[in-house]
Each structure stands twice: as C-alpha cells, then as structure tokens.
Amino acid sequence: MINFRVRDLDKMVAQLRERGIAVEVHSEVYPNGRFARLSDPEGNPIQLWQPGGKDPR
C-alpha cells in the first residue's frame, strides 16, 4: 500500500470524487489523524492520511 500525507483530506476526497474515483473515508478519527482509502487503476491500494493529534505536521 502507498500512503500519501495530505493537508486537507476532505478537499482531496472531493477532488477525486469529482473525477469519478471511488474513495472510502474512515468515519473514525484516530489519535494520529484521519484516513481514506482508494485504489489505483491496477487495483493497488492507496491510503490518504491527514495528520492530527499532537503532531499535525
């Protein structure tokens, strides 16, 4: 799985969905941030991560 850190998860998810890409946003907010999952055209999993908690960088 490839993991990408994003600044604004909601904005990134909206951009992807506007282009017809299915994205699953985890409903739970974890101590280290928020996550979403999608797949590339070959089916490889990709995770998007918006840091949160004590180290939001």
C-alpha positions, 0 to 999 in steps of 0.5 A, a space after each residue: 500500500 502507498 500512503 500519501 500525507 495530505 493537508 486537507 483530506 476532505 478537499 482531496 476526497 472531493 477532488 477525486 470524487 469529482 473525477 469519478 474515483 471511488 474513495 472510502 473515508 474512515 468515519 473514525 478519527 484516530 489519535 494520529 489523524 484521519 484516513 481514506 482509502 482508494 485504489 489505483 487503476 491496477 487495483 493497488 491500494 492507496 491510503 490518504 492520511 491527514 495528520 492530527 493529534 499532537 503532531 499535525 505536521 
